[in-house]
Amino acid sequence: MSFIKQAIFTKLSCYTTTELELQSSKNQVNIVENHYFKP
């Protein structure tokens, strides 16, 4: 039982970290676009 919980938890934490990385990279792209490409 604890093994299944551990696997699920690991999968969730991996998912959330990739989500956060995607969010931060999106934000960086938005900042760059706003800074350089806005007229």
Helices and strands as residue ranges (DSSP letters): H 2-32, I 33-37
